[in-house]
Amino acid sequence: MSPEKTAVLGAIAGFTIYFGLPVGRLQGLGDRTRAFLSVLAAGILLFIFWDVLDAAHGILESGLMMAKDGGGWGTFAARGIMAAAGILAGGLGLAWIEHQLLRRRTPAPMAGGSADAAAVGAAIPTSDLAALAERASLTLGMLIAVAIGLHNFSEGLAIGVSARGGEVALATTLIIGFALHNATEGFGIVGPLGGVRPSWRWIILAGLIGGGPTFVGTLIGYRVTSPALEILFYTLAAGAILYVVGQLWNSANRRLGGRLVLLGLSLGYLIGLASDLVITYGGG
């Protein structure tokens, strides 16, 4: 498969994420319905978490077997360090990014003012609280897009590697499977937005962040093969997803009962599994 054709098909696989994103602009959904969509999104992310860690473990175990067979421990140690660094950077990195995005400067009270005056001056208007809540929801949705983008970069690597190796049938199956998978991921990004209706500009940006890495990974995978690079992005994605799922769980648990939360997580996981079966069927 030529580099040009591979790039086009990689772009198609990545940007099918836009099939699910417009759901975020639907009106008339109740608060509990949106909360359920949120845990459904968390379930999809849980499947992706398992998927990327399984791939990372495979690379790590291959390094261990190489060392056991006398190939030296350097490769295994390097992969282990990158796996640990990826997990920590993925989770803690998103926590830091969220803190930076949501940080607000509290104005200092005027000199000479009484404590009561300072308290009144520090009061936040209801409109500002609503704007802050909307910003927090949109920030969480964008963080999910970042986590999914890290995962999709690895998918792009798989497409590029198989296409470069002349495995056209496998590459085509991967593209179809990843396209179906990415469509459900778009839904996962907007599920936690609650009553916030994102702008088309926000949706376009979220699609670029979440789906664009599939295209970039395809280009890189066609030219470069690096187990170290793969394990780094797999674990980065896993750490980021773990952080995001924790945020979604806390948010939904306040609005839904435990049974509905578990149901949403289970259904979301099954949706992720079903979309991945196409890839497995094709040998990906």
HUQUI-V512959 format. One record per helix or strand of 2 or more residues. SS is the DSSP state (@ for helix, = for strand). FROM is the first residue (numbers start at 0). LEN is the number of residues. If there is no record, write none. Layout:
SS&FROM&LEN, SS&FROM&LEN
This chain:
@&2&13, @&17&8, @&30&41, @&73&29, @&114&8, @&125&39, @&167&24, @&199&24, @&226&27, @&257&24
